[in-house]
Amino acid sequence: MSIDHEIREICNRYIVENKHKESQYFDAIKRLVAARNQATATDRPQWQAAIDHVYELIRDEMLTNAGQPLQRIKFGTSGWRGTLGKDLFVRSVAVVTAAILGLYREAETNAAMRLALGVHSFAEMQRRGGVVGFDNRFGGPLLAQAVVNVLCANGVKVFYAGEATTGALSASVLIHKAAFSINLTPSHNPLEYGGFKYNAADAGPASPLLTDTITQLARDYIGSQRVPFIPAGLNLARSLSELPALVSEDALASWQQLVRKGFDRHGIDYDRLLTEFAHDHDVVVCVDAVHGAARNYIARLLDNPPTNRLILLRDTEDPTFGGIAPEPSSANMQPVLTTLASRSEPLKIGAIIDPDGDRIRFTDGTVEISMNQFGAMAYHFLHEIKKKKGMVAKTVASSNLANALAAQLGEEIFEPKVGFKEFKPVINKALVYFEESDGISITGHTPEKDAFIGLILAIDMVLTLRKPLGQYLADIEAAFGHYYPDRDGVTVSKQGDSLLQALDQLRHYGPGSHVQVGEDLKTITQVIDIDGRKMILDDGSWIMIRPSGTEPKVRFYVEARSREETALLVKSAKSMLAETGLLP
């Protein structure tokens, strides 16, 4: 069968000519990407041309879709997400931008909203302005144009950062004292997703008071012929070159300025670290950007070191992410491990970063280190090596290694439910705040998770301690105990109240009840129910089950005290879910 015939067969299966609504463009793209990846170098351009053609159809859908999103607009733990063209398109993104402006107008008569926003009036918001950027997703510039055109039509100053990471945009808000940021990104979600992140003046994830209001206003506006704050006849795809008031923003420069400014709090001497790294031939850094926004910044972040000292993987433009799920994971870490295996340097630092640069996972070439461990390492490093004092903050689903550190160091621990916005009460009180899903930030930095600060911390650890990250972790575990976490998720058909009712069946797993773990029967000693249900067992291991805030999934987290028992706890968690009817 010829390539042309295969391409036609795929497109005919998923695409209905001139009917965007009935076409499943991303199903076609996934099939085409899989074929491209298997093709010879000679044949790949033909497959790529077919992919590009389907993306042009998606672009047309994004431009012309005048209906409502297939899924109702909802801001979850980290913004609004949905399928490009079907949920996120020029008009729907413009409507959500209008809803944000409506939020500021409503806040003029609502003191609680003004406090959460960090501005006192609509006029102040206009004057201080907003930072706008996007990740590497297809259509990012087009959706950003819609946002900017609505903002400019309402007299809002705009700092336009273009393709940028979430942490860098957050830094831009703080440096420019802007009123907010908007980032068109669904973070680590698959290639068909688009997303919309909104941060207020504190530069951290918006509070539920704000996101709930945006959700409601957007739902009210989306069905209207005349949407407030969108002037009749406004060309939402108008070129940004026609907007002379637009301010070009170098988000990385703002990030660098913020790190230097925060030295007294966190003790990271950024410029000294860059100089040392440039001259230390014992250290090599390998970063996999998975084609995301970080690819444009890593070299400059590290002051353009010699190319043999900084190796960048998957650093080309590709909104399909090469066909993989673009998240920090053990599977996706393999190219970094393979690359570092061929290096002779004694000190190796490997990292993988997600598309919008707010998540990062590490390796030293031998040991993989997720944020469960690295967050605790960062806390130990700032507290014991940098000699900074203060608590540690981690989500309830994160490893208890940090709990053990805090207890032995005589410090407090703040342990809220999942979601980086839950750290707001302890920003700049805690030395480190991190979550199990590979997000971290530190005192004196942004209240938003940031892969770049994680990478700088890792380099500082290795340069200062002269040991691999895995050895540093082993030293900490020898002193404070061994913890072996894992997490997973399952897609379920139930959502909303029906899902919560199903999970409520786990209520009988209370203190004093028993859980079968392999051949052992363990007793639940404590239940933490601030976010789903976390059941702590009598040996200090635990199981946690909670619904996802952004996807139709149930997530479960476990932590064992021995490596061998981790898989058994995962099996126990799945057995619990099966009892609720959510699993076969």
C-alpha positions as CSV (number, residue, x, y, z in Angstrom):
1,M,0.0,0.0,0.0
2,S,1.4,3.4,-1.0
3,I,1.9,6.2,1.6
4,D,-0.6,8.3,-0.2
5,H,-3.2,5.6,0.1
6,E,-2.4,5.1,3.8
7,I,-2.8,8.8,4.5
8,R,-6.1,9.0,2.6
9,E,-7.4,6.0,4.6
10,I,-6.5,7.6,7.9
11,C,-8.0,11.0,7.0
12,N,-11.1,9.5,5.5
13,R,-11.7,7.5,8.7
14,Y,-11.5,10.5,11.1
15,I,-12.1,13.6,9.0
16,V,-15.4,14.7,7.5
17,E,-14.8,17.2,4.7
18,N,-15.9,20.7,5.6
19,K,-17.4,19.6,8.8
20,H,-15.3,20.5,11.8
21,K,-17.8,19.4,14.4
22,E,-17.9,15.8,13.1
23,S,-14.2,15.5,12.5
24,Q,-11.8,13.9,15.0
25,Y,-8.7,15.7,13.9
26,F,-6.4,14.6,16.7
27,D,-7.3,10.9,16.3
28,A,-6.0,11.4,12.7
29,I,-2.9,13.2,13.9
30,K,-2.0,10.5,16.4
31,R,-2.3,7.8,13.7
32,L,-0.2,9.9,11.3
33,V,2.4,10.6,14.0
34,A,2.7,6.9,14.8
35,A,3.3,6.2,11.1
36,R,5.8,9.1,10.8
37,N,7.8,7.7,13.7
38,Q,8.0,4.3,12.0
39,A,8.8,5.6,8.6
40,T,12.3,5.9,7.0
41,A,14.0,9.2,6.9
42,T,13.1,9.4,3.2
43,D,9.4,8.9,3.8
44,R,9.0,11.0,6.9
45,P,8.5,14.4,5.1
46,Q,5.4,12.9,3.4
47,W,3.9,11.9,6.7
48,Q,4.8,15.3,8.2
49,A,3.1,17.1,5.3
50,A,-0.1,15.1,6.1
51,I,0.2,16.1,9.8
52,D,0.7,19.7,8.9
53,H,-2.4,19.6,6.7
54,V,-4.6,18.3,9.5
55,Y,-3.2,21.0,11.8
56,E,-4.3,23.6,9.2
57,L,-7.8,22.2,9.5
58,I,-7.6,22.5,13.3
59,R,-6.4,26.1,12.8
60,D,-9.5,26.8,10.7
61,E,-11.7,25.3,13.3
62,M,-10.1,27.4,16.0
63,L,-10.7,30.5,13.9
64,T,-14.3,29.8,12.8
65,N,-15.8,27.9,15.7
66,A,-18.6,30.2,16.9
67,G,-20.4,27.7,19.1
68,Q,-19.9,26.6,22.7
69,P,-17.1,24.2,23.9
70,L,-18.0,20.6,23.9
71,Q,-17.2,20.4,27.6
72,R,-18.5,23.2,29.9
73,I,-15.8,25.7,30.9
74,K,-14.4,24.9,34.3
75,F,-11.3,26.1,36.0
76,G,-9.8,23.3,38.1
77,T,-6.7,22.9,40.2
78,S,-4.5,24.6,37.5
79,G,-6.8,26.4,35.1
80,W,-9.1,25.4,32.2
81,R,-8.2,22.6,29.8
82,G,-9.9,21.0,26.8
83,T,-9.5,19.9,23.2
84,L,-8.0,22.4,20.8
85,G,-10.6,23.4,18.3
86,K,-13.5,21.8,20.1
87,D,-13.2,23.4,23.5
88,L,-10.4,26.0,23.2
89,F,-10.7,28.1,20.1
90,V,-10.4,31.8,19.4
91,R,-13.9,32.8,20.5
92,S,-14.0,30.6,23.7
93,V,-10.6,31.9,24.8
94,A,-11.8,35.5,24.1
95,V,-14.9,34.9,26.2
96,V,-12.8,33.5,29.1
97,T,-10.6,36.6,28.8
98,A,-13.7,38.8,29.0
99,A,-14.8,36.8,32.1
100,I,-11.5,37.7,33.7
101,L,-12.2,41.4,33.0
102,G,-15.7,40.8,34.4
103,L,-14.1,39.5,37.6
104,Y,-12.2,42.7,38.1
105,R,-15.3,44.7,37.5
106,E,-17.3,42.6,40.1
107,A,-14.4,43.0,42.5
108,E,-14.9,46.7,42.8
109,T,-17.9,46.0,45.1
110,N,-16.4,42.8,46.7
111,A,-13.6,43.3,49.3
112,A,-12.8,39.6,49.4
113,M,-12.2,39.5,45.7
114,R,-10.1,42.6,45.8
115,L,-7.9,41.0,48.4
116,A,-7.6,37.8,46.4
117,L,-6.8,39.8,43.2
118,G,-4.2,42.0,44.9
119,V,-5.7,45.1,43.1
120,H,-8.2,47.7,44.3
121,S,-10.0,48.7,41.1
122,F,-10.5,48.0,37.4
123,A,-8.5,51.1,36.6
124,E,-5.5,49.8,38.7
125,M,-5.7,46.5,36.8
126,Q,-5.6,48.3,33.5
127,R,-2.6,50.4,34.5
128,R,-0.6,47.6,36.0
129,G,-1.5,45.3,33.1
130,G,-1.1,41.6,32.5
131,V,1.6,39.2,31.2
132,V,0.6,36.9,28.3
133,G,2.4,33.9,27.0
134,F,1.9,30.3,25.7
135,D,3.7,27.0,25.6
136,N,4.6,25.0,22.4
137,R,1.1,23.8,21.7
138,F,-0.3,24.2,18.2
139,G,-2.3,27.4,17.9
140,G,-0.6,29.0,20.9
141,P,0.1,32.3,19.1
142,L,-3.4,32.4,17.7
143,L,-5.1,31.9,21.0
144,A,-2.7,34.5,22.6
145,Q,-3.8,37.0,19.9
146,A,-7.4,36.5,21.0
147,V,-6.5,37.2,24.6
148,V,-4.3,40.3,23.8
149,N,-6.9,41.8,21.4
150,V,-9.6,41.6,24.1
151,L,-7.3,43.1,26.7
152,C,-6.1,45.9,24.5
153,A,-9.7,46.7,23.4
154,N,-10.3,47.3,27.1
155,G,-7.3,49.5,27.8
156,V,-5.3,46.9,29.6
157,K,-1.5,47.2,29.4
158,V,0.0,43.9,28.0
159,F,3.4,42.5,28.6
160,Y,3.7,40.0,25.7
161,A,6.2,37.2,26.4
162,G,5.4,34.9,23.5
163,E,6.4,31.3,24.1
164,A,7.5,31.0,27.7
165,T,7.4,28.8,30.8
166,T,4.9,29.2,33.6
167,G,7.5,30.0,36.1
168,A,9.1,32.7,34.0
169,L,5.7,34.3,33.4
170,S,5.1,34.3,37.1
171,A,8.4,36.0,37.7
172,S,7.4,38.6,35.1
173,V,4.3,39.4,37.1
174,L,6.4,40.0,40.3
175,I,9.2,42.0,38.6
176,H,6.8,44.3,36.7
177,K,4.2,44.4,39.5
178,A,1.6,43.4,36.9
179,A,-2.0,42.6,37.9
180,F,-2.1,39.1,36.5
181,S,-0.7,36.6,33.9
182,I,-2.4,34.5,31.4
183,N,-0.6,31.4,30.0
184,L,-2.2,29.4,27.2
185,T,-1.1,25.9,28.3
186,P,-2.6,22.6,29.5
187,S,0.8,21.8,31.2
188,H,1.7,18.1,30.8
189,N,-1.5,17.0,29.1
190,P,-1.4,15.1,25.7
191,L,-1.1,16.9,22.3
192,E,-4.8,17.4,21.7
193,Y,-5.2,19.6,24.7
194,G,-5.1,23.3,25.0
195,G,-5.3,25.2,28.3
196,F,-5.7,28.6,30.0
197,K,-3.8,29.4,33.2
198,Y,-4.6,32.6,35.1
199,N,-2.5,33.9,38.0
200,A,-3.4,37.1,39.9
201,A,-1.1,39.8,41.2
202,D,0.7,37.5,43.7
203,A,1.9,35.5,40.7
204,G,0.6,32.2,42.1
205,P,-2.3,30.0,41.0
206,A,-5.6,31.8,41.6
207,S,-7.8,31.0,44.6
208,P,-11.1,29.2,44.2
209,L,-13.0,32.4,44.9
210,L,-11.5,33.8,41.7
211,T,-11.6,30.7,39.5
212,D,-15.1,29.9,40.5
213,T,-16.2,33.4,39.5
214,I,-14.3,33.2,36.2
215,T,-16.0,29.8,35.5
216,Q,-19.5,31.2,36.2
217,L,-19.0,34.4,34.2
218,A,-17.6,32.5,31.3
219,R,-20.5,30.1,31.3
220,D,-22.9,33.1,31.3
221,Y,-21.0,34.9,28.5
222,I,-20.4,32.0,26.1
223,G,-24.0,31.7,25.1
224,S,-24.5,35.4,24.5
225,Q,-24.6,37.2,21.1
226,R,-23.0,40.3,22.7
227,V,-20.3,39.4,25.1
228,P,-19.3,42.0,27.7
229,F,-15.8,43.4,27.1
230,I,-15.7,42.2,23.5
231,P,-16.6,45.1,21.3
232,A,-18.8,44.3,18.3
233,G,-16.7,43.7,15.2
234,L,-13.5,43.2,17.1
235,N,-11.1,41.1,15.0
236,L,-9.9,38.6,17.6
237,A,-7.2,37.3,15.3
238,R,-5.9,40.8,14.5
239,S,-2.1,40.8,14.2
240,L,-0.2,41.9,17.3
241,S,1.9,44.2,15.1
242,E,-1.2,46.5,14.9
243,L,-1.1,47.0,18.7
244,P,1.6,49.6,19.3
245,A,0.8,49.7,23.1
246,L,2.0,46.1,23.4
247,V,5.2,45.8,25.6
248,S,7.6,43.0,24.6
249,E,8.5,41.0,27.6
250,D,11.7,38.9,28.1
251,A,10.3,36.5,30.7
252,L,13.6,34.8,31.4
253,A,15.3,38.1,32.1
254,S,12.6,38.7,34.7
255,W,13.1,35.3,36.1
256,Q,16.9,35.9,36.5
257,Q,16.3,39.2,38.1
258,L,13.9,37.6,40.6
259,V,16.4,34.9,41.5
260,R,19.1,37.4,42.2
261,K,16.7,39.6,44.2
262,G,15.8,36.6,46.4
263,F,19.3,35.7,47.4
264,D,19.0,36.8,51.0
265,R,16.0,34.5,51.5
266,H,17.2,31.3,49.7
267,G,21.0,31.7,49.6
268,I,21.3,30.7,45.9
269,D,24.1,32.8,44.4
270,Y,23.0,32.4,40.8
271,D,25.9,34.2,39.1
272,R,28.5,32.4,41.1
273,L,26.8,29.1,40.3
274,L,26.9,29.9,36.6
275,T,30.6,30.8,36.7
276,E,31.5,27.6,38.6
277,F,29.5,25.4,36.3
278,A,31.1,26.9,33.2
279,H,34.6,26.0,34.5
280,D,33.9,22.7,36.3
281,H,34.7,19.9,33.9
282,D,33.6,17.2,36.4
283,V,29.9,18.2,35.9
284,V,27.7,17.6,32.9
285,V,24.0,18.5,32.6
286,C,21.5,16.8,30.3
287,V,18.0,18.3,29.9
288,D,15.1,16.8,28.0
289,A,12.7,19.6,27.1
290,V,10.2,17.2,25.3
291,H,9.9,19.9,22.6
292,G,8.3,22.2,25.2
293,A,8.7,25.9,25.9
294,A,11.8,25.2,28.1
295,R,13.8,24.3,25.0
296,N,14.2,28.0,24.1
297,Y,15.5,29.0,27.5
298,I,17.8,26.3,29.0
299,A,21.0,27.4,27.4
300,R,20.5,31.0,28.3
301,L,19.4,30.0,31.8
302,L,22.8,28.5,32.3
303,D,24.6,31.4,30.6
304,N,25.3,29.4,27.3
305,P,27.9,27.0,28.7
306,P,30.0,24.9,26.3
307,T,27.8,22.5,24.3
308,N,29.7,19.5,25.6
309,R,28.7,20.4,29.1
310,L,25.1,21.0,28.5
311,I,23.2,18.5,26.4
312,L,19.7,19.3,25.2
313,L,17.3,16.5,24.1
314,R,14.1,16.9,22.2
315,D,14.8,20.7,21.8
316,T,13.1,21.1,18.4
317,E,9.7,22.5,17.6
318,D,7.1,19.8,17.6
319,P,3.6,20.2,18.9
320,T,3.0,16.4,18.7
321,F,5.8,15.8,21.3
322,G,7.1,13.1,19.0
323,G,4.0,11.1,19.9
324,I,4.6,10.7,23.6
325,A,2.7,11.8,26.6
326,P,4.8,15.0,27.5
327,E,5.2,14.6,31.2
328,P,8.1,13.9,33.5
329,S,8.0,10.1,34.0
330,S,10.2,7.1,34.3
331,A,9.4,6.0,30.7
332,N,10.2,9.5,29.3
333,M,13.4,9.7,31.4
334,Q,15.1,6.9,29.3
335,P,16.7,9.2,26.7
336,V,18.4,11.2,29.5
337,L,19.6,8.0,31.1
338,T,21.0,6.6,27.9
339,T,22.8,9.9,27.1
340,L,24.4,10.1,30.6
341,A,25.5,6.5,30.4
342,S,28.0,7.4,27.7
343,R,29.5,10.3,29.7
344,S,32.7,10.1,31.7
345,E,32.1,13.0,34.1
346,P,31.8,11.9,37.7
347,L,29.0,14.3,38.4
348,K,26.0,13.9,36.2
349,I,22.7,15.8,36.4
350,G,19.8,14.7,34.2
351,A,16.4,16.3,34.1
352,I,13.2,16.1,32.1
353,I,10.8,19.1,32.0
354,D,7.2,19.3,30.9
355,P,5.8,21.6,28.1
356,D,5.1,24.7,30.1
357,G,8.2,24.2,32.4
358,D,6.4,23.9,35.7
359,R,7.4,20.3,36.4
360,I,10.8,18.6,36.6
361,R,12.2,15.2,37.4
362,F,15.8,14.3,38.0
363,T,18.4,11.6,37.7
364,D,22.2,11.3,38.3
365,G,22.5,8.8,35.5
366,T,21.9,5.9,37.8
367,V,19.1,6.9,40.3
368,E,15.8,8.4,39.2
369,I,14.7,11.1,41.7
370,S,11.0,12.3,41.6
371,M,9.8,15.4,43.4
372,N,8.8,13.2,46.4
373,Q,12.5,12.8,47.1
374,F,13.9,16.0,45.5
375,G,11.6,18.3,47.5
376,A,12.9,16.8,50.7
377,M,16.5,17.1,49.4
378,A,15.8,20.8,48.6
379,Y,14.5,21.4,52.1
380,H,17.6,19.7,53.6
381,F,19.9,21.7,51.3
382,L,18.4,25.1,52.2
383,H,18.1,24.3,55.9
384,E,21.3,22.5,56.6
385,I,23.7,23.6,53.9
386,K,22.5,27.1,53.2
387,K,21.7,27.5,56.9
388,K,18.2,29.0,56.3
389,K,15.6,28.3,59.0
390,G,11.9,27.7,58.4
391,M,9.2,25.1,57.8
392,V,8.6,22.9,54.8
393,A,5.4,22.7,52.8
394,K,4.3,19.7,50.8
395,T,0.9,18.4,49.6
396,V,-0.8,15.6,51.5
397,A,-0.2,13.2,48.6
398,S,3.6,13.8,48.7
399,S,6.2,11.5,50.4
400,N,6.5,11.6,54.2
401,L,10.3,11.9,53.9
402,A,10.0,15.6,54.3
403,N,7.8,15.0,57.4
404,A,10.7,13.0,58.9
405,L,13.2,15.8,58.1
406,A,11.0,18.5,59.7
407,A,10.4,16.4,62.8
408,Q,14.1,15.7,63.4
409,L,15.1,19.3,62.5
410,G,12.5,20.7,64.9
411,E,10.6,22.5,62.2
412,E,6.9,22.7,61.3
413,I,5.4,21.1,58.3
414,F,2.5,22.5,56.3
415,E,0.6,19.7,54.5
416,P,-2.5,20.9,52.5
417,K,-4.5,19.2,49.8
418,V,-3.3,18.7,46.3
419,G,-2.8,21.9,44.2
420,F,0.0,24.5,44.3
421,K,-2.5,27.2,45.2
422,E,-2.9,25.5,48.6
423,F,0.5,26.8,49.6
424,K,-0.6,30.5,49.6
425,P,-0.7,30.7,53.5
426,V,3.0,29.8,53.8
427,I,4.6,31.5,50.8
428,N,7.9,32.9,52.0
429,K,7.3,31.3,55.4
430,A,8.2,27.8,54.2
431,L,11.7,27.3,52.7
432,V,10.4,24.9,50.1
433,Y,7.0,24.1,48.8
434,F,6.5,21.0,46.5
435,E,4.0,18.5,45.3
436,E,4.2,14.9,44.3
437,S,3.6,15.7,40.6
438,D,7.1,17.1,40.2
439,G,6.3,20.8,41.0
440,I,8.5,22.9,43.3
441,S,9.3,26.5,44.4
442,I,11.2,28.0,47.2
443,T,11.2,31.0,49.5
444,G,12.1,34.3,47.8
445,H,11.0,33.0,44.5
446,T,7.6,32.6,42.7
447,P,4.5,31.2,44.4
448,E,4.1,29.1,41.2
449,K,5.8,25.8,40.6
450,D,8.9,26.3,38.4
451,A,11.2,23.7,36.8
452,F,14.0,26.2,36.3
453,I,14.4,26.8,40.0
454,G,14.5,23.0,40.5
455,L,17.3,22.7,37.9
456,I,19.3,25.5,39.5
457,L,18.9,23.9,42.9
458,A,20.1,20.5,41.6
459,I,23.2,22.1,40.0
460,D,23.9,24.0,43.3
461,M,23.6,20.8,45.3
462,V,26.1,19.0,43.1
463,L,28.6,21.8,42.8
464,T,28.5,22.5,46.6
465,L,28.5,18.9,47.9
466,R,30.7,17.4,45.2
467,K,28.5,14.3,45.1
468,P,25.9,12.8,42.7
469,L,22.2,13.6,43.5
470,G,21.6,9.9,44.2
471,Q,24.4,9.8,46.9
472,Y,22.9,12.9,48.5
473,L,19.5,11.3,48.6
474,A,21.1,8.1,50.1
475,D,22.8,10.1,52.8
476,I,19.5,11.8,53.7
477,E,17.6,8.5,53.8
478,A,20.3,7.0,56.0
479,A,19.8,9.7,58.5
480,F,16.0,10.2,58.3
481,G,14.5,7.0,57.0
482,H,13.6,5.3,53.7
483,Y,10.4,6.0,51.9
484,Y,9.2,4.5,48.6
485,P,6.3,6.4,46.9
486,D,4.4,5.7,43.8
487,R,1.3,7.0,42.1
488,D,-1.0,6.2,39.2
489,G,-4.5,7.1,37.9
490,V,-7.4,5.3,36.2
491,T,-9.9,6.8,33.8
492,V,-13.5,6.4,35.1
493,S,-16.9,7.0,33.5
494,K,-18.4,8.7,36.5
495,Q,-17.8,12.4,37.2
496,G,-19.0,15.1,39.6
497,D,-21.4,14.0,42.4
498,S,-21.8,10.4,41.2
499,L,-18.0,9.9,41.3
500,L,-17.8,11.4,44.8
501,Q,-20.7,9.1,45.9
502,A,-18.8,6.1,44.6
503,L,-15.6,7.1,46.4
504,D,-17.6,7.7,49.6
505,Q,-17.9,4.0,49.9
506,L,-14.4,3.9,51.1
507,R,-15.5,5.6,54.3
508,H,-15.6,2.3,56.1
509,Y,-11.8,2.2,55.9
510,G,-11.4,4.2,59.1
511,P,-9.0,4.1,62.0
512,G,-8.8,0.6,63.4
513,S,-10.0,-1.2,60.2
514,H,-7.7,-3.5,58.3
515,V,-6.2,-3.5,54.8
516,Q,-4.7,-6.5,53.1
517,V,-1.3,-5.7,51.7
518,G,0.2,-8.8,50.1
519,E,0.1,-11.5,52.7
520,D,0.0,-9.1,55.6
521,L,-3.1,-7.6,57.2
522,K,-2.3,-4.0,58.3
523,T,-4.2,-1.7,60.5
524,I,-5.2,1.9,59.6
525,T,-4.0,4.2,62.4
526,Q,-5.1,7.6,60.9
527,V,-7.2,8.9,58.1
528,I,-6.6,12.3,56.5
529,D,-9.6,13.4,54.5
530,I,-8.8,17.0,53.4
531,D,-8.4,15.8,49.8
532,G,-9.8,12.4,49.1
533,R,-8.8,9.8,51.6
534,K,-5.3,9.2,52.9
535,M,-5.1,6.0,55.0
536,I,-1.9,5.8,57.2
537,L,-1.0,2.2,58.2
538,D,0.6,1.0,61.4
539,D,4.1,0.7,59.9
540,G,4.0,4.3,58.5
541,S,3.1,3.3,55.0
542,W,0.0,4.8,53.4
543,I,-2.6,4.7,50.6
544,M,-4.4,7.8,49.3
545,I,-7.3,7.9,46.8
546,R,-8.7,11.1,45.3
547,P,-10.6,12.3,42.2
548,S,-8.6,14.4,39.7
549,G,-9.4,18.1,39.7
550,T,-8.7,18.4,35.9
551,E,-9.5,15.1,34.2
552,P,-12.1,12.3,34.4
553,K,-9.8,10.2,36.5
554,V,-9.3,8.8,40.0
555,R,-5.8,9.1,41.2
556,F,-4.1,7.0,43.9
557,Y,-0.9,7.5,45.7
558,V,1.0,5.1,47.9
559,E,4.1,5.0,50.0
560,A,5.9,2.0,51.4
561,R,8.7,1.7,53.9
562,S,10.4,-1.0,51.8
563,R,11.0,-1.0,48.0
564,E,9.4,-4.4,47.6
565,E,6.1,-3.4,49.2
566,T,5.3,-0.4,47.0
567,A,3.8,-2.6,44.3
568,L,1.7,-4.4,46.9
569,L,0.2,-1.1,48.1
570,V,-0.7,-0.2,44.5
571,K,-2.5,-3.5,44.2
572,S,-4.3,-2.8,47.5
573,A,-5.4,0.7,46.2
574,K,-6.8,-0.8,43.0
575,S,-8.7,-3.4,45.0
576,M,-10.3,-0.6,47.1
577,L,-11.3,1.1,43.8
578,A,-12.8,-2.1,42.5
579,E,-14.9,-2.3,45.6
580,T,-16.5,1.0,44.7
581,G,-17.5,-0.2,41.2
582,L,-15.1,2.3,39.5
583,L,-12.9,-0.5,38.3
584,P,-14.0,-3.8,36.8
